[in-house]
Amino acid sequence: MDHLGVDERRLTAFLERVHARFPLGRAILFGSRARGDELVDSDYDLVLVSPAFDGMDWSDRIRAMQDLWDLDVGLESLCYTPREFARKAAEISTVAEAVREGRTVWGTPAPAV
């Protein structure tokens, strides 16, 4: 099967669009695209952290990301405020796994613990 990799240019352009609307503190690419074992139709898994998500319903956050997404494959976004992200990263969760195994594509990675 063919691998597509990460379209870094288009991913960065997406993150810039997100940042313009929802100032990003951090974005983490995780899952198969971060590991390098993606397939051609694998989606992009992203954790996005912005204080601008505060007060927004979860579905509105996801819908806003889908509206900004323009790559030819799907997007699975997990959108958190900094406080929500810190709580989820400290739990046994997808976010904690993304922090451990993912790749920061926007912002500064957290220091190793």
Biopython code that builds the backbone (N, CA, C, O; Angstrom):
import numpy as np
from Bio.PDB.StructureBuilder import StructureBuilder

atoms = [
    (1, "MET", "N", (0.840, -1.181, 0.000)),
    (1, "MET", "CA", (0.000, 0.000, 0.000)),
    (1, "MET", "C", (0.880, 1.239, 0.000)),
    (1, "MET", "O", (1.986, 1.233, 0.542)),
    (2, "ASP", "N", (0.381, 2.285, -0.607)),
    (2, "ASP", "CA", (1.143, 3.529, -0.708)),
    (2, "ASP", "C", (1.003, 4.371, 0.549)),
    (2, "ASP", "O", (-0.041, 4.385, 1.201)),
    (3, "HIS", "N", (2.093, 5.077, 0.873)),
    (3, "HIS", "CA", (2.079, 6.026, 1.974)),
    (3, "HIS", "C", (2.030, 7.428, 1.399)),
    (3, "HIS", "O", (2.676, 7.720, 0.394)),
    (4, "LEU", "N", (1.277, 8.272, 2.027)),
    (4, "LEU", "CA", (1.136, 9.645, 1.573)),
    (4, "LEU", "C", (2.018, 10.591, 2.373)),
    (4, "LEU", "O", (2.443, 11.623, 1.853)),
    (5, "GLY", "N", (2.302, 10.258, 3.630)),
    (5, "GLY", "CA", (3.102, 11.146, 4.463)),
    (5, "GLY", "C", (2.277, 12.308, 4.983)),
    (5, "GLY", "O", (1.048, 12.248, 5.027)),
    (6, "VAL", "N", (2.967, 13.360, 5.375)),
    (6, "VAL", "CA", (2.318, 14.563, 5.888)),
    (6, "VAL", "C", (2.592, 15.687, 4.901)),
    (6, "VAL", "O", (3.743, 15.962, 4.563)),
    (7, "ASP", "N", (1.540, 16.326, 4.447)),
    (7, "ASP", "CA", (1.691, 17.483, 3.569)),
    (7, "ASP", "C", (1.979, 18.681, 4.485)),
    (7, "ASP", "O", (1.066, 19.388, 4.911)),
    (8, "GLU", "N", (3.265, 18.890, 4.775)),
    (8, "GLU", "CA", (3.672, 19.905, 5.750)),
    (8, "GLU", "C", (3.219, 21.306, 5.346)),
    (8, "GLU", "O", (2.786, 22.087, 6.194)),
    (9, "ARG", "N", (3.313, 21.619, 4.082)),
    (9, "ARG", "CA", (2.931, 22.954, 3.613)),
    (9, "ARG", "C", (1.445, 23.206, 3.847)),
    (9, "ARG", "O", (1.069, 24.256, 4.368)),
    (10, "ARG", "N", (0.604, 22.255, 3.466)),
    (10, "ARG", "CA", (-0.838, 22.442, 3.625)),
    (10, "ARG", "C", (-1.271, 22.340, 5.089)),
    (10, "ARG", "O", (-2.212, 23.013, 5.510)),
    (11, "LEU", "N", (-0.582, 21.498, 5.862)),
    (11, "LEU", "CA", (-0.879, 21.422, 7.289)),
    (11, "LEU", "C", (-0.550, 22.756, 7.965)),
    (11, "LEU", "O", (-1.333, 23.254, 8.773)),
    (12, "THR", "N", (0.591, 23.321, 7.637)),
    (12, "THR", "CA", (0.970, 24.619, 8.196)),
    (12, "THR", "C", (-0.026, 25.702, 7.782)),
    (12, "THR", "O", (-0.392, 26.549, 8.597)),
    (13, "ALA", "N", (-0.461, 25.683, 6.532)),
    (13, "ALA", "CA", (-1.442, 26.669, 6.068)),
    (13, "ALA", "C", (-2.753, 26.530, 6.850)),
    (13, "ALA", "O", (-3.372, 27.532, 7.208)),
    (14, "PHE", "N", (-3.173, 25.292, 7.111)),
    (14, "PHE", "CA", (-4.371, 25.057, 7.918)),
    (14, "PHE", "C", (-4.190, 25.628, 9.323)),
    (14, "PHE", "O", (-5.064, 26.324, 9.839)),
    (15, "LEU", "N", (-3.046, 25.323, 9.933)),
    (15, "LEU", "CA", (-2.786, 25.808, 11.293)),
    (15, "LEU", "C", (-2.744, 27.335, 11.337)),
    (15, "LEU", "O", (-3.172, 27.934, 12.324)),
    (16, "GLU", "N", (-2.244, 27.958, 10.303)),
    (16, "GLU", "CA", (-2.244, 29.423, 10.240)),
    (16, "GLU", "C", (-3.671, 29.968, 10.171)),
    (16, "GLU", "O", (-3.985, 30.984, 10.791)),
    (17, "ARG", "N", (-4.538, 29.280, 9.405)),
    (17, "ARG", "CA", (-5.946, 29.706, 9.333)),
    (17, "ARG", "C", (-6.618, 29.542, 10.698)),
    (17, "ARG", "O", (-7.361, 30.416, 11.144)),
    (18, "VAL", "N", (-6.348, 28.417, 11.351)),
    (18, "VAL", "CA", (-6.907, 28.192, 12.687)),
    (18, "VAL", "C", (-6.414, 29.277, 13.638)),
    (18, "VAL", "O", (-7.202, 29.877, 14.369)),
    (19, "HIS", "N", (-5.110, 29.525, 13.622)),
    (19, "HIS", "CA", (-4.509, 30.503, 14.534)),
    (19, "HIS", "C", (-5.092, 31.906, 14.330)),
    (19, "HIS", "O", (-5.249, 32.658, 15.292)),
    (20, "ALA", "N", (-5.407, 32.249, 13.103)),
    (20, "ALA", "CA", (-5.980, 33.563, 12.819)),
    (20, "ALA", "C", (-7.358, 33.710, 13.463)),
    (20, "ALA", "O", (-7.754, 34.814, 13.835)),
    (21, "ARG", "N", (-8.082, 32.616, 13.594)),
    (21, "ARG", "CA", (-9.432, 32.655, 14.157)),
    (21, "ARG", "C", (-9.473, 32.248, 15.627)),
    (21, "ARG", "O", (-10.237, 32.802, 16.417)),
    (22, "PHE", "N", (-8.640, 31.275, 15.979)),
    (22, "PHE", "CA", (-8.572, 30.733, 17.341)),
    (22, "PHE", "C", (-7.095, 30.685, 17.728)),
    (22, "PHE", "O", (-6.452, 29.659, 17.508)),
    (23, "PRO", "N", (-6.542, 31.739, 18.289)),
    (23, "PRO", "CA", (-5.103, 31.772, 18.573)),
    (23, "PRO", "C", (-4.620, 30.492, 19.263)),
    (23, "PRO", "O", (-5.023, 30.174, 20.382)),
    (24, "LEU", "N", (-3.750, 29.778, 18.561)),
    (24, "LEU", "CA", (-3.272, 28.483, 19.031)),
    (24, "LEU", "C", (-2.095, 28.630, 19.981)),
    (24, "LEU", "O", (-1.158, 29.386, 19.725)),
    (25, "GLY", "N", (-2.160, 27.902, 21.067)),
    (25, "GLY", "CA", (-1.006, 27.770, 21.935)),
    (25, "GLY", "C", (-0.172, 26.569, 21.525)),
    (25, "GLY", "O", (1.050, 26.553, 21.670)),
    (26, "ARG", "N", (-0.871, 25.562, 21.007)),
    (26, "ARG", "CA", (-0.174, 24.332, 20.655)),
    (26, "ARG", "C", (-1.045, 23.482, 19.743)),
    (26, "ARG", "O", (-2.271, 23.485, 19.852)),
    (27, "ALA", "N", (-0.397, 22.759, 18.847)),
    (27, "ALA", "CA", (-1.066, 21.753, 18.019)),
    (27, "ALA", "C", (-0.154, 20.533, 17.961)),
    (27, "ALA", "O", (1.053, 20.656, 17.754)),
    (28, "ILE", "N", (-0.745, 19.360, 18.144)),
    (28, "ILE", "CA", (0.003, 18.110, 18.145)),
    (28, "ILE", "C", (-0.587, 17.185, 17.096)),
    (28, "ILE", "O", (-1.782, 16.889, 17.115)),
    (29, "LEU", "N", (0.251, 16.734, 16.187)),
    (29, "LEU", "CA", (-0.126, 15.712, 15.225)),
    (29, "LEU", "C", (0.163, 14.363, 15.873)),
    (29, "LEU", "O", (1.266, 14.137, 16.370)),
    (30, "PHE", "N", (-0.814, 13.475, 15.870)),
    (30, "PHE", "CA", (-0.602, 12.154, 16.453)),
    (30, "PHE", "C", (-1.251, 11.102, 15.563)),
    (30, "PHE", "O", (-1.840, 11.429, 14.532)),
    (31, "GLY", "N", (-1.144, 9.862, 15.957)),
    (31, "GLY", "CA", (-1.726, 8.782, 15.170)),
    (31, "GLY", "C", (-0.795, 8.335, 14.060)),
    (31, "GLY", "O", (0.415, 8.551, 14.114)),
    (32, "SER", "N", (-1.379, 7.714, 13.062)),
    (32, "SER", "CA", (-0.581, 7.073, 12.009)),
    (32, "SER", "C", (0.282, 8.059, 11.226)),
    (32, "SER", "O", (1.396, 7.713, 10.833)),
    (33, "ARG", "N", (-0.196, 9.261, 10.995)),
    (33, "ARG", "CA", (0.625, 10.226, 10.237)),
    (33, "ARG", "C", (1.835, 10.677, 11.042)),
    (33, "ARG", "O", (2.895, 10.919, 10.464)),
    (34, "ALA", "N", (1.708, 10.794, 12.344)),
    (34, "ALA", "CA", (2.856, 11.158, 13.177)),
    (34, "ALA", "C", (3.836, 9.988, 13.284)),
    (34, "ALA", "O", (5.049, 10.189, 13.349)),
    (35, "ARG", "N", (3.304, 8.774, 13.302)),
    (35, "ARG", "CA", (4.166, 7.586, 13.400)),
    (35, "ARG", "C", (4.832, 7.233, 12.069)),
    (35, "ARG", "O", (5.868, 6.570, 12.044)),
    (36, "GLY", "N", (4.233, 7.679, 10.971)),
    (36, "GLY", "CA", (4.778, 7.350, 9.661)),
    (36, "GLY", "C", (4.264, 6.037, 9.104)),
    (36, "GLY", "O", (4.838, 5.506, 8.153)),
    (37, "ASP", "N", (3.192, 5.500, 9.678)),
    (37, "ASP", "CA", (2.639, 4.253, 9.145)),
    (37, "ASP", "C", (1.238, 4.457, 8.562)),
    (37, "ASP", "O", (0.424, 3.535, 8.511)),
    (38, "GLU", "N", (0.985, 5.692, 8.123)),
    (38, "GLU", "CA", (-0.304, 6.033, 7.527)),
    (38, "GLU", "C", (-0.454, 5.378, 6.162)),
    (38, "GLU", "O", (0.522, 4.975, 5.529)),
    (39, "LEU", "N", (-1.695, 5.288, 5.735)),
    (39, "LEU", "CA", (-2.016, 4.850, 4.390)),
    (39, "LEU", "C", (-2.527, 6.059, 3.611)),
    (39, "LEU", "O", (-2.740, 7.128, 4.185)),
    (40, "VAL", "N", (-2.718, 5.891, 2.332)),
    (40, "VAL", "CA", (-3.115, 7.014, 1.482)),
    (40, "VAL", "C", (-4.376, 7.699, 2.003)),
    (40, "VAL", "O", (-4.476, 8.925, 1.943)),
    (41, "ASP", "N", (-5.335, 6.936, 2.511)),
    (41, "ASP", "CA", (-6.596, 7.540, 2.951)),
    (41, "ASP", "C", (-6.668, 7.782, 4.461)),
    (41, "ASP", "O", (-7.743, 8.067, 4.987)),
    (42, "SER", "N", (-5.544, 7.672, 5.156)),
    (42, "SER", "CA", (-5.536, 7.941, 6.592)),
    (42, "SER", "C", (-5.819, 9.411, 6.867)),
    (42, "SER", "O", (-5.347, 10.293, 6.150)),
    (43, "ASP", "N", (-6.595, 9.659, 7.911)),
    (43, "ASP", "CA", (-6.893, 11.043, 8.265)),
    (43, "ASP", "C", (-5.745, 11.646, 9.073)),
    (43, "ASP", "O", (-4.787, 10.964, 9.434)),
    (44, "TYR", "N", (-5.871, 12.928, 9.341)),
    (44, "TYR", "CA", (-4.930, 13.640, 10.200)),
    (44, "TYR", "C", (-5.572, 13.725, 11.573)),
    (44, "TYR", "O", (-6.712, 14.170, 11.704)),
    (45, "ASP", "N", (-4.849, 13.303, 12.586)),
    (45, "ASP", "CA", (-5.309, 13.404, 13.969)),
    (45, "ASP", "C", (-4.559, 14.557, 14.623)),
    (45, "ASP", "O", (-3.329, 14.552, 14.682)),
    (46, "LEU", "N", (-5.305, 15.549, 15.116)),
    (46, "LEU", "CA", (-4.685, 16.736, 15.705)),
    (46, "LEU", "C", (-5.326, 17.091, 17.032)),
    (46, "LEU", "O", (-6.549, 17.078, 17.169)),
    (47, "VAL", "N", (-4.492, 17.405, 18.002)),
    (47, "VAL", "CA", (-4.934, 18.054, 19.229)),
    (47, "VAL", "C", (-4.630, 19.535, 19.034)),
    (47, "VAL", "O", (-3.495, 19.907, 18.736)),
    (48, "LEU", "N", (-5.642, 20.374, 19.202)),
    (48, "LEU", "CA", (-5.503, 21.815, 19.028)),
    (48, "LEU", "C", (-5.865, 22.494, 20.346)),
    (48, "LEU", "O", (-6.914, 22.218, 20.930)),
    (49, "VAL", "N", (-4.988, 23.384, 20.809)),
    (49, "VAL", "CA", (-5.177, 24.040, 22.109)),
    (49, "VAL", "C", (-5.258, 25.545, 21.898)),
    (49, "VAL", "O", (-4.338, 26.168, 21.367)),
    (50, "SER", "N", (-6.395, 26.120, 22.331)),
    (50, "SER", "CA", (-6.591, 27.562, 22.202)),
    (50, "SER", "C", (-7.500, 28.071, 23.315)),
    (50, "SER", "O", (-8.516, 27.446, 23.618)),
    (51, "PRO", "N", (-7.149, 29.187, 23.921)),
    (51, "PRO", "CA", (-8.058, 29.777, 24.908)),
    (51, "PRO", "C", (-9.365, 30.244, 24.270)),
    (51, "PRO", "O", (-10.365, 30.415, 24.966)),
    (52, "ALA", "N", (-9.365, 30.450, 22.967)),
    (52, "ALA", "CA", (-10.566, 30.910, 22.266)),
    (52, "ALA", "C", (-11.662, 29.842, 22.220)),
    (52, "ALA", "O", (-12.804, 30.155, 21.883)),
    (53, "PHE", "N", (-11.339, 28.592, 22.550)),
    (53, "PHE", "CA", (-12.358, 27.544, 22.599)),
    (53, "PHE", "C", (-13.218, 27.649, 23.853)),
    (53, "PHE", "O", (-14.262, 27.004, 23.943)),
    (54, "ASP", "N", (-12.791, 28.452, 24.813)),
    (54, "ASP", "CA", (-13.535, 28.596, 26.060)),
    (54, "ASP", "C", (-14.948, 29.088, 25.762)),
    (54, "ASP", "O", (-15.129, 30.072, 25.044)),
    (55, "GLY", "N", (-15.939, 28.408, 26.308)),
    (55, "GLY", "CA", (-17.331, 28.785, 26.112)),
    (55, "GLY", "C", (-17.966, 28.225, 24.855)),
    (55, "GLY", "O", (-19.174, 28.372, 24.663)),
    (56, "MET", "N", (-17.192, 27.589, 23.997)),
    (56, "MET", "CA", (-17.730, 26.987, 22.768)),
    (56, "MET", "C", (-18.139, 25.548, 23.043)),
    (56, "MET", "O", (-17.443, 24.825, 23.756)),
    (57, "ASP", "N", (-19.260, 25.135, 22.483)),
    (57, "ASP", "CA", (-19.638, 23.732, 22.538)),
    (57, "ASP", "C", (-18.620, 22.902, 21.771)),
    (57, "ASP", "O", (-18.017, 23.371, 20.807)),
    (58, "TRP", "N", (-18.437, 21.657, 22.215)),
    (58, "TRP", "CA", (-17.490, 20.750, 21.562)),
    (58, "TRP", "C", (-17.795, 20.623, 20.075)),
    (58, "TRP", "O", (-16.884, 20.700, 19.251)),
    (59, "SER", "N", (-19.068, 20.428, 19.719)),
    (59, "SER", "CA", (-19.433, 20.238, 18.305)),
    (59, "SER", "C", (-19.130, 21.490, 17.480)),
    (59, "SER", "O", (-18.770, 21.382, 16.308)),
    (60, "ASP", "N", (-19.271, 22.672, 18.076)),
    (60, "ASP", "CA", (-18.955, 23.908, 17.352)),
    (60, "ASP", "C", (-17.452, 24.017, 17.092)),
    (60, "ASP", "O", (-17.033, 24.502, 16.041)),
    (61, "ARG", "N", (-16.658, 23.570, 18.039)),
    (61, "ARG", "CA", (-15.200, 23.561, 17.856)),
    (61, "ARG", "C", (-14.830, 22.668, 16.673)),
    (61, "ARG", "O", (-14.064, 23.065, 15.795)),
    (62, "ILE", "N", (-15.383, 21.468, 16.664)),
    (62, "ILE", "CA", (-15.068, 20.500, 15.600)),
    (62, "ILE", "C", (-15.549, 21.031, 14.250)),
    (62, "ILE", "O", (-14.830, 20.949, 13.254)),
    (63, "ARG", "N", (-16.748, 21.567, 14.221)),
    (63, "ARG", "CA", (-17.306, 22.103, 12.975)),
    (63, "ARG", "C", (-16.434, 23.237, 12.436)),
    (63, "ARG", "O", (-16.202, 23.323, 11.231)),
    (64, "ALA", "N", (-15.957, 24.097, 13.317)),
    (64, "ALA", "CA", (-15.095, 25.206, 12.888)),
    (64, "ALA", "C", (-13.810, 24.684, 12.265)),
    (64, "ALA", "O", (-13.335, 25.234, 11.272)),
    (65, "MET", "N", (-13.239, 23.620, 12.840)),
    (65, "MET", "CA", (-12.010, 23.046, 12.271)),
    (65, "MET", "C", (-12.300, 22.424, 10.908)),
    (65, "MET", "O", (-11.507, 22.570, 9.978)),
    (66, "GLN", "N", (-13.427, 21.733, 10.785)),
    (66, "GLN", "CA", (-13.785, 21.123, 9.502)),
    (66, "GLN", "C", (-13.969, 22.190, 8.425)),
    (66, "GLN", "O", (-13.600, 21.984, 7.269)),
    (67, "ASP", "N", (-14.539, 23.328, 8.811)),
    (67, "ASP", "CA", (-14.740, 24.429, 7.857)),
    (67, "ASP", "C", (-13.413, 24.997, 7.356)),
    (67, "ASP", "O", (-13.340, 25.484, 6.228)),
    (68, "LEU", "N", (-12.366, 24.942, 8.177)),
    (68, "LEU", "CA", (-11.062, 25.480, 7.798)),
    (68, "LEU", "C", (-10.171, 24.457, 7.089)),
    (68, "LEU", "O", (-9.168, 24.829, 6.480)),
    (69, "TRP", "N", (-10.526, 23.184, 7.164)),
    (69, "TRP", "CA", (-9.732, 22.080, 6.617)),
    (69, "TRP", "C", (-9.925, 21.994, 5.113)),
    (69, "TRP", "O", (-11.056, 22.044, 4.629)),
    (70, "ASP", "N", (-8.821, 21.865, 4.360)),
    (70, "ASP", "CA", (-8.955, 21.762, 2.900)),
    (70, "ASP", "C", (-8.094, 20.659, 2.293)),
    (70, "ASP", "O", (-7.906, 20.627, 1.077)),
    (71, "LEU", "N", (-7.575, 19.764, 3.110)),
    (71, "LEU", "CA", (-6.802, 18.660, 2.559)),
    (71, "LEU", "C", (-7.753, 17.598, 2.009)),
    (71, "LEU", "O", (-8.944, 17.590, 2.323)),
    (72, "ASP", "N", (-7.207, 16.706, 1.185)),
    (72, "ASP", "CA", (-8.018, 15.725, 0.490)),
    (72, "ASP", "C", (-8.401, 14.518, 1.340)),
    (72, "ASP", "O", (-9.143, 13.650, 0.880)),
    (73, "VAL", "N", (-7.915, 14.454, 2.548)),
    (73, "VAL", "CA", (-8.261, 13.374, 3.467)),
    (73, "VAL", "C", (-8.913, 13.972, 4.703)),
    (73, "VAL", "O", (-8.914, 15.188, 4.890)),
    (74, "GLY", "N", (-9.464, 13.116, 5.539)),
    (74, "GLY", "CA", (-10.210, 13.580, 6.697)),
    (74, "GLY", "C", (-9.367, 14.185, 7.802)),
    (74, "GLY", "O", (-8.144, 14.048, 7.832)),
    (75, "LEU", "N", (-10.061, 14.862, 8.713)),
    (75, "LEU", "CA", (-9.456, 15.466, 9.893)),
    (75, "LEU", "C", (-10.214, 14.980, 11.114)),
    (75, "LEU", "O", (-11.443, 15.036, 11.155)),
    (76, "GLU", "N", (-9.485, 14.505, 12.103)),
    (76, "GLU", "CA", (-10.037, 14.220, 13.423)),
    (76, "GLU", "C", (-9.359, 15.194, 14.371)),
    (76, "GLU", "O", (-8.178, 15.048, 14.683)),
    (77, "SER", "N", (-10.111, 16.190, 14.830)),
    (77, "SER", "CA", (-9.510, 17.207, 15.696)),
    (77, "SER", "C", (-10.087, 17.100, 17.098)),
    (77, "SER", "O", (-11.283, 16.881, 17.288)),
    (78, "LEU", "N", (-9.212, 17.258, 18.059)),
    (78, "LEU", "CA", (-9.581, 17.334, 19.467)),
    (78, "LEU", "C", (-9.214, 18.739, 19.910)),
    (78, "LEU", "O", (-8.033, 19.077, 19.999)),
    (79, "CYS", "N", (-10.216, 19.558, 20.186)),
    (79, "CYS", "CA", (-10.016, 20.986, 20.432)),
    (79, "CYS", "C", (-10.251, 21.304, 21.903)),
    (79, "CYS", "O", (-11.349, 21.109, 22.423)),
    (80, "TYR", "N", (-9.211, 21.795, 22.565)),
    (80, "TYR", "CA", (-9.268, 22.045, 24.000)),
    (80, "TYR", "C", (-8.793, 23.447, 24.354)),
    (80, "TYR", "O", (-7.972, 24.044, 23.658)),
    (81, "THR", "N", (-9.335, 23.949, 25.453)),
    (81, "THR", "CA", (-8.765, 25.147, 26.067)),
    (81, "THR", "C", (-7.474, 24.695, 26.767)),
    (81, "THR", "O", (-7.283, 23.496, 26.973)),
    (82, "PRO", "N", (-6.596, 25.617, 27.131)),
    (82, "PRO", "CA", (-5.384, 25.215, 27.862)),
    (82, "PRO", "C", (-5.695, 24.446, 29.150)),
    (82, "PRO", "O", (-4.999, 23.482, 29.469)),
    (83, "ARG", "N", (-6.702, 24.846, 29.878)),
    (83, "ARG", "CA", (-7.061, 24.155, 31.120)),
    (83, "ARG", "C", (-7.564, 22.733, 30.832)),
    (83, "ARG", "O", (-7.170, 21.783, 31.509)),
    (84, "GLU", "N", (-8.425, 22.594, 29.834)),
    (84, "GLU", "CA", (-8.916, 21.262, 29.469)),
    (84, "GLU", "C", (-7.769, 20.370, 29.015)),
    (84, "GLU", "O", (-7.697, 19.196, 29.381)),
    (85, "PHE", "N", (-6.870, 20.940, 28.211)),
    (85, "PHE", "CA", (-5.725, 20.177, 27.714)),
    (85, "PHE", "C", (-4.852, 19.683, 28.865)),
    (85, "PHE", "O", (-4.448, 18.520, 28.888)),
    (86, "ALA", "N", (-4.564, 20.561, 29.811)),
    (86, "ALA", "CA", (-3.722, 20.176, 30.952)),
    (86, "ALA", "C", (-4.372, 19.042, 31.736)),
    (86, "ALA", "O", (-3.694, 18.099, 32.143)),
    (87, "ARG", "N", (-5.681, 19.130, 31.948)),
    (87, "ARG", "CA", (-6.380, 18.070, 32.673)),
    (87, "ARG", "C", (-6.335, 16.753, 31.904)),
    (87, "ARG", "O", (-6.029, 15.708, 32.479)),
    (88, "LYS", "N", (-6.637, 16.797, 30.616)),
    (88, "LYS", "CA", (-6.648, 15.581, 29.790)),
    (88, "LYS", "C", (-5.251, 14.979, 29.654)),
    (88, "LYS", "O", (-5.102, 13.758, 29.637)),
    (89, "ALA", "N", (-4.240, 15.820, 29.557)),
    (89, "ALA", "CA", (-2.863, 15.325, 29.406)),
    (89, "ALA", "C", (-2.400, 14.605, 30.670)),
    (89, "ALA", "O", (-1.524, 13.742, 30.606)),
    (90, "ALA", "N", (-2.980, 14.954, 31.812)),
    (90, "ALA", "CA", (-2.595, 14.331, 33.074)),
    (90, "ALA", "C", (-3.354, 13.027, 33.334)),
    (90, "ALA", "O", (-2.998, 12.277, 34.243)),
    (91, "GLU", "N", (-4.385, 12.754, 32.551)),
    (91, "GLU", "CA", (-5.187, 11.545, 32.706)),
    (91, "GLU", "C", (-4.684, 10.451, 31.764)),
    (91, "GLU", "O", (-3.843, 10.698, 30.900)),
    (92, "ILE", "N", (-5.202, 9.263, 31.942)),
    (92, "ILE", "CA", (-4.997, 8.209, 30.947)),
    (92, "ILE", "C", (-6.016, 8.505, 29.849)),
    (92, "ILE", "O", (-7.211, 8.258, 30.010)),
    (93, "SER", "N", (-5.528, 9.034, 28.740)),
    (93, "SER", "CA", (-6.434, 9.511, 27.700)),
    (93, "SER", "C", (-5.733, 9.559, 26.353)),
    (93, "SER", "O", (-4.518, 9.385, 26.257)),
    (94, "THR", "N", (-6.517, 9.798, 25.325)),
    (94, "THR", "CA", (-5.971, 9.999, 23.987)),
    (94, "THR", "C", (-5.031, 11.193, 23.968)),
    (94, "THR", "O", (-4.013, 11.173, 23.276)),
    (95, "VAL", "N", (-5.363, 12.226, 24.718)),
    (95, "VAL", "CA", (-4.517, 13.425, 24.773)),
    (95, "VAL", "C", (-3.163, 13.087, 25.389)),
    (95, "VAL", "O", (-2.126, 13.508, 24.876)),
    (96, "ALA", "N", (-3.164, 12.338, 26.475)),
    (96, "ALA", "CA", (-1.895, 11.951, 27.105)),
    (96, "ALA", "C", (-1.050, 11.135, 26.127)),
    (96, "ALA", "O", (0.165, 11.317, 26.054)),
    (97, "GLU", "N", (-1.683, 10.247, 25.384)),
    (97, "GLU", "CA", (-0.959, 9.458, 24.385)),
    (97, "GLU", "C", (-0.414, 10.356, 23.275)),
    (97, "GLU", "O", (0.711, 10.166, 22.812)),
    (98, "ALA", "N", (-1.219, 11.335, 22.851)),
    (98, "ALA", "CA", (-0.767, 12.266, 21.813)),
    (98, "ALA", "C", (0.444, 13.057, 22.286)),
    (98, "ALA", "O", (1.371, 13.293, 21.511)),
    (99, "VAL", "N", (0.446, 13.468, 23.550)),
    (99, "VAL", "CA", (1.579, 14.216, 24.105)),
    (99, "VAL", "C", (2.827, 13.341, 24.099)),
    (99, "VAL", "O", (3.911, 13.808, 23.750)),
    (100, "ARG", "N", (2.680, 12.077, 24.482)),
    (100, "ARG", "CA", (3.825, 11.149, 24.549)),
    (100, "ARG", "C", (4.348, 10.763, 23.167)),
    (100, "ARG", "O", (5.558, 10.738, 22.940)),
    (101, "GLU", "N", (3.440, 10.467, 22.257)),
    (101, "GLU", "CA", (3.842, 9.863, 20.988)),
    (101, "GLU", "C", (3.699, 10.777, 19.782)),
    (101, "GLU", "O", (4.201, 10.464, 18.702)),
    (102, "GLY", "N", (3.026, 11.890, 19.954)),
    (102, "GLY", "CA", (2.779, 12.773, 18.825)),
    (102, "GLY", "C", (3.930, 13.724, 18.556)),
    (102, "GLY", "O", (4.988, 13.658, 19.182)),
    (103, "ARG", "N", (3.688, 14.602, 17.609)),
    (103, "ARG", "CA", (4.696, 15.582, 17.193)),
    (103, "ARG", "C", (4.076, 16.968, 17.251)),
    (103, "ARG", "O", (3.058, 17.226, 16.607)),
    (104, "THR", "N", (4.686, 17.859, 18.020)),
    (104, "THR", "CA", (4.190, 19.234, 18.082)),
    (104, "THR", "C", (4.433, 19.901, 16.739)),
    (104, "THR", "O", (5.564, 19.970, 16.257)),
    (105, "VAL", "N", (3.349, 20.391, 16.140)),
    (105, "VAL", "CA", (3.438, 21.043, 14.831)),
    (105, "VAL", "C", (3.134, 22.539, 14.918)),
    (105, "VAL", "O", (3.203, 23.257, 13.920)),
    (106, "TRP", "N", (2.796, 22.997, 16.131)),
    (106, "TRP", "CA", (2.568, 24.425, 16.367)),
    (106, "TRP", "C", (2.817, 24.672, 17.840)),
    (106, "TRP", "O", (2.327, 23.921, 18.682)),
    (107, "GLY", "N", (3.562, 25.701, 18.163)),
    (107, "GLY", "CA", (3.827, 26.016, 19.553)),
    (107, "GLY", "C", (5.062, 25.288, 20.064)),
    (107, "GLY", "O", (5.804, 24.666, 19.303)),
    (108, "THR", "N", (5.255, 25.383, 21.348)),
    (108, "THR", "CA", (6.433, 24.805, 21.981)),
    (108, "THR", "C", (6.047, 23.515, 22.692)),
    (108, "THR", "O", (5.083, 23.500, 23.458)),
    (109, "PRO", "N", (6.781, 22.434, 22.454)),
    (109, "PRO", "CA", (6.470, 21.197, 23.177)),
    (109, "PRO", "C", (6.660, 21.385, 24.676)),
    (109, "PRO", "O", (7.495, 22.170, 25.125)),
    (110, "ALA", "N", (5.874, 20.652, 25.425)),
    (110, "ALA", "CA", (6.003, 20.680, 26.883)),
    (110, "ALA", "C", (7.306, 20.009, 27.264)),
    (110, "ALA", "O", (7.747, 19.087, 26.578)),
    (111, "PRO", "N", (7.935, 20.455, 28.350)),
    (111, "PRO", "CA", (9.177, 19.803, 28.791)),
    (111, "PRO", "C", (8.906, 18.363, 29.195)),
    (111, "PRO", "O", (7.817, 18.034, 29.665)),
    (112, "ALA", "N", (9.910, 17.505, 29.005)),
    (112, "ALA", "CA", (9.776, 16.110, 29.413)),
    (112, "ALA", "C", (9.660, 16.033, 30.923)),
    (112, "ALA", "O", (10.302, 16.793, 31.648)),
    (113, "VAL", "N", (8.840, 15.112, 31.385)),
    (113, "VAL", "CA", (8.631, 14.960, 32.822)),
    (113, "VAL", "C", (9.412, 13.770, 33.330)),
    (113, "VAL", "O", (9.371, 13.468, 34.523)),
]
sb = StructureBuilder()
sb.init_structure("model")
sb.init_model(0)
sb.init_chain("A")
sb.init_seg("    ")
for serial, (resi, resn, name, xyz) in enumerate(atoms, 1):
    if name == "N":
        sb.init_residue(resn, " ", resi, " ")
    sb.init_atom(name, np.array(xyz, "f"), 0.0, 1.0, " ", f" {name:<3s}", serial, name[0])
structure = sb.get_structure()
